């Protein structure tokens, strides 16, 4: 819905699944339109949640035939779940079913037995625990700590036509990110966004997802302060990994210059400038070229060697 509303001009800017602006800019699954990522809205903040009946079946190698919900094909949820399954010897296209499901409906589908689990955004993982119908198999930070989840973006046309509004939106989102990074503010945020006009969830569910002190659904209380993060830098390296996964799983058929597209869609230079104007130390965050390496399930992803990384994957449609 967000994609279609952006393409139709019903929205000027949006909270996007982070890979979606890349996909739209490539014309994957929709008409092609130049979209831009101004900031990453949150890092981590996802989990693999399973139905309670699987509490004694924690080895992914035994999950053949499972049905999982994901928010969208062009989402970190899809790419992380695929990567996790493939690393455990399962083919995500043939050994399991992946069903696109709006996140608020994932809990209801788990309760009804329509799915065995989901890789979805918080707070819906924690809501499944709250309703005693699911447990947290793992937080996605255990796959890639600091991975992007969602982003804030708009079309290139909007930026060109509304430069002052674009700058004002940038400042607002960066200031909100700074507020959310302060643990002292998380209680206030949980109270504000739990209301019917926003997430419409019990405040305790939001609070557990934000603070990282939570019930895991298996009788334990966990303390993971970095369960959710709010680091706004739109690293080119993040975009590069997303593009390798689009290529890996057959979404992206044509040859693409990963680096050129990453630098076209992710506005890291603009982000650094806006951060500097707001006096944020993150403006000088290294590496200055925007291509940090990431540890993903025990392997280093070097975005400067993305093609080698892609070719090294044992399971790939590329």
URTA-V101294 format. One record per pair of residues at least 12 apart in sequence whose C-alpha atoms are under 8 Angstrom apart, sorted by the first residue. I is the first residue (numbers start at 1). J is the second residue. Records with the same first field share a line. If there is no record, write none. Layout:
I = J, J
//
This chain:
2 = 14, 16
3 = 20, 24
6 = 154, 155
7 = 31, 33
12 = 154, 155, 158
13 = 152, 153, 154, 155
14 = 152, 153, 154
15 = 41, 150, 151, 152, 153
16 = 150, 151, 152, 153
17 = 74, 75, 76, 149, 150, 151
18 = 37, 40, 75, 76, 148, 149, 150, 151
19 = 74, 75, 76, 239, 242
20 = 74, 75
21 = 34, 35, 36, 37, 153, 265
22 = 35, 36, 239, 243, 261, 262, 265
23 = 74
25 = 265
28 = 251, 252
33 = 155
34 = 155, 156, 157, 265
35 = 153, 154, 155, 156, 265
36 = 153, 154, 155, 156, 264, 265, 266, 267
37 = 151, 152, 153, 154, 234, 265, 266, 267
38 = 151, 152, 153, 154, 170, 234, 266, 267, 268, 270, 271
39 = 151, 152, 153, 173, 174, 232, 233, 234, 266, 267, 268, 271
40 = 148, 149, 150, 151, 152, 230, 231, 232, 233, 234
41 = 148, 149, 150, 151, 152, 177, 230, 231, 232
42 = 148, 149, 150, 151, 228, 229, 230, 231, 232
43 = 146, 147, 148, 149, 150, 228, 229, 230, 231
44 = 139, 140, 141, 144, 145, 146, 147, 148, 149, 226, 227, 228, 229
45 = 121, 122, 139, 140, 141, 149, 209, 227, 228, 229
46 = 77, 119, 120, 121, 122, 125, 139, 140, 141, 149, 228
47 = 119, 120, 121, 122, 125, 136, 137, 138, 139, 140
48 = 117, 118, 119, 120, 125, 136, 137, 138, 139, 140
49 = 117, 118, 119, 120, 125, 128, 134, 135, 136, 137, 138
50 = 116, 117, 118, 134, 135, 136, 137
51 = 110, 111, 116, 117, 133, 134, 135
52 = 132, 133, 134, 135
54 = 116
55 = 135, 218
58 = 137
60 = 85, 88, 90
61 = 88, 89, 90
63 = 96
64 = 90, 95, 96
65 = 95, 96, 97
66 = 95, 96, 97, 115, 116, 117
67 = 96, 97, 98, 99, 114, 115, 116, 117
68 = 96, 97, 98, 99, 115, 116, 117, 118, 119
69 = 98, 99, 100, 101, 106, 115, 117, 118, 119, 120
70 = 98, 99, 100, 101, 102, 103, 118, 119, 120
71 = 100, 101, 102, 103, 120
72 = 100, 101
73 = 100
74 = 246
75 = 149
76 = 148, 149, 242
77 = 119, 120, 121, 149
78 = 119
79 = 242, 245
80 = 140, 143
81 = 119
84 = 143, 297
86 = 315
91 = 315
103 = 120, 121, 124
104 = 124
106 = 118, 120, 124
107 = 124, 125, 127, 128
110 = 133, 134
111 = 133
122 = 206, 209
123 = 205, 206, 209
126 = 205, 206, 208, 209, 214, 215, 216
127 = 201, 205
129 = 215, 216, 217
130 = 205, 217
132 = 217
134 = 217
135 = 216, 217, 218
136 = 216, 217
139 = 227
141 = 227
142 = 297
143 = 296, 297
144 = 294, 295, 296, 297
145 = 295, 296
146 = 229
147 = 238
148 = 238
167 = 274
170 = 271, 274
171 = 274, 278
174 = 232, 275
177 = 230, 231, 232
178 = 230
180 = 230
181 = 229, 230, 231
183 = 211
186 = 207, 210, 211
187 = 207
190 = 203, 204, 206, 207, 210
191 = 203
193 = 206
194 = 206
209 = 227, 228
210 = 227, 228
211 = 224, 225, 226, 227, 228
212 = 224, 225, 226, 227, 228
213 = 225
233 = 268, 271, 272, 282
234 = 266, 267, 268, 271
235 = 266, 268, 290, 291, 292
236 = 259, 262, 263, 266, 268, 290, 291
237 = 262, 290, 291, 292, 293, 303
238 = 291
239 = 262, 266
240 = 258, 259, 262, 303, 306
241 = 301, 303, 306
243 = 258
244 = 258, 306, 307, 310
245 = 310
247 = 317, 318
248 = 310, 316, 317, 318
249 = 316, 317, 318
250 = 317, 318
253 = 318
258 = 306
268 = 290
271 = 283
272 = 284
291 = 303, 304
//
